Every structure is written in C-alpha cells, then in structure tokens.
C-alpha cells in the first residue's frame, strides 16, 4: 500500500512513524514533510495547500490512501477535493472540519 501524508509538523511525524510500523505500508510519502519525517517517509516538495499538485501526485504515484494532518487544508476542503477526484483520503470533509477550525462555529 502506498500512503501519502500531508503536512510537516509533529502530528504528521507521529503519523509517519505509526504508518511505517504497518506491514501493509510499502511506500510512504509526505508532502512537504520535514527532516525528522525523512526517517520514515520520502518527502516531496509540495505544500499542504497546493491541492492540484497533491491530487496530481496522488494520481501519478497511484497512492492508495492520503492522510491529511494539518487543520488549514482540512478547513479549506482538501478532503473534499480528493474525494471528488475518486481518491481515498482520511480526514474530515470541509463542513466537519469547521469544528476544529472555527471556535465561533463550535
């Protein structure tokens, strides 16, 4: 299984570490990642807000599932974009991400 993790912080580092422990994970990518994440995943130079590039990368590399870590891309609808393209993604859709992204909404 090929996994793409979106983000570059501590949360994404922990996700990369956990995914790397799975025998099902053949290849892990992280966009954009960081130096610590490189221990577990191949970092690619695509920002978490570059939705079109992330979709193109996921299609090109035939990613089986994408895990979105950061709040902002979730609130801006990255999960929705991936689902609209027929790609498997783990993370709340734009509407549900409001719970985390908007204290006024919550």
C-alpha positions as CSV (number, residue, x, y, z in Angstrom):
1,X,0.0,0.0,0.0
2,X,1.2,3.5,-0.9
3,X,0.4,6.2,1.6
4,X,0.7,10.0,1.3
5,X,0.7,12.1,4.4
6,X,0.0,15.8,4.0
7,X,1.8,18.2,6.4
8,X,5.1,18.9,8.1
9,X,4.6,19.1,11.8
10,X,4.8,16.8,14.8
11,X,1.4,15.3,14.1
12,X,2.5,14.2,10.7
13,X,5.8,12.9,12.1
14,X,3.8,10.7,14.5
15,X,1.5,9.5,11.7
16,X,4.5,8.7,9.5
17,X,6.1,6.8,12.4
18,X,2.9,4.8,13.1
19,X,2.3,4.0,9.4
20,X,5.9,2.9,9.0
21,X,5.2,0.2,11.6
22,X,2.5,-1.4,9.4
23,X,3.5,-4.4,7.2
24,X,0.8,-3.1,4.7
25,X,2.7,0.1,4.0
26,X,5.0,-0.5,1.1
27,X,5.8,3.2,0.4
28,X,5.2,6.3,2.4
29,X,5.4,9.9,1.0
30,X,5.0,13.1,3.0
31,X,4.2,16.5,1.5
32,X,6.1,18.6,2.3
33,X,7.4,16.7,5.4
34,X,10.5,17.7,7.4
35,X,13.9,16.4,8.2
36,X,12.6,14.2,11.0
37,X,9.9,12.6,8.9
38,X,12.5,11.6,6.3
39,X,13.4,8.7,8.6
40,X,10.0,7.1,7.8
41,X,8.8,8.7,4.5
42,X,10.0,10.2,1.3
43,X,9.4,13.9,1.5
44,X,8.1,15.6,-1.6
45,X,8.3,19.3,-2.3
46,X,4.5,20.0,-2.4
47,X,2.9,22.3,0.1
48,X,-0.2,21.3,2.1
49,X,-2.2,24.0,0.4
50,X,-1.2,23.0,-3.2
51,X,-4.4,21.0,-3.8
52,X,-3.9,20.5,-7.5
53,X,-0.3,19.3,-7.1
54,X,-1.3,17.0,-4.3
55,X,-4.0,15.4,-6.4
56,X,-1.7,15.1,-9.4
57,X,1.0,13.5,-7.3
58,X,-1.5,11.0,-5.7
59,X,-2.7,10.0,-9.2
60,X,0.8,9.8,-10.6
61,X,2.1,7.6,-7.8
62,X,-1.1,5.6,-7.5
63,X,-1.5,6.5,-3.8
64,X,-3.8,4.1,-2.0
65,X,-4.7,6.5,0.8
66,X,-3.9,10.0,1.8
67,X,-3.9,11.2,5.4
68,X,-4.3,14.9,5.9
69,X,-2.9,16.2,9.2
70,X,-3.0,20.0,9.3
71,X,-6.2,21.9,10.2
72,X,-6.0,24.6,7.4
73,X,-6.1,22.2,4.4
74,X,-8.9,20.3,6.0
75,X,-10.9,23.5,6.7
76,X,-10.2,24.6,3.1
77,X,-11.6,21.4,1.7
78,X,-8.6,19.2,0.7
79,X,-10.5,16.0,1.7
80,X,-13.5,17.1,-0.5
81,X,-11.1,17.7,-3.5
82,X,-9.6,14.2,-3.1
83,X,-13.0,12.6,-2.8
84,X,-14.3,14.5,-5.9
85,X,-11.3,13.0,-7.8
86,X,-12.1,9.5,-6.6
87,X,-9.1,9.3,-4.3
88,X,-9.2,7.7,-0.9
89,X,-8.4,10.1,1.9
90,X,-8.5,10.1,5.7
91,X,-9.7,13.3,7.3
92,X,-12.9,15.2,7.9
93,X,-14.5,17.0,5.0
94,X,-14.7,20.8,4.8
95,X,-18.0,21.0,6.7
96,X,-16.9,18.7,9.5
97,X,-13.5,20.4,9.8
98,X,-15.3,23.6,10.9
99,X,-15.5,22.0,14.4
100,X,-11.7,22.4,14.7
101,X,-11.2,25.4,12.6
102,X,-13.8,27.8,13.8
103,X,-14.4,28.4,17.5
104,X,-17.4,30.6,16.7
105,X,-19.0,27.7,14.7
106,X,-18.2,25.2,17.5
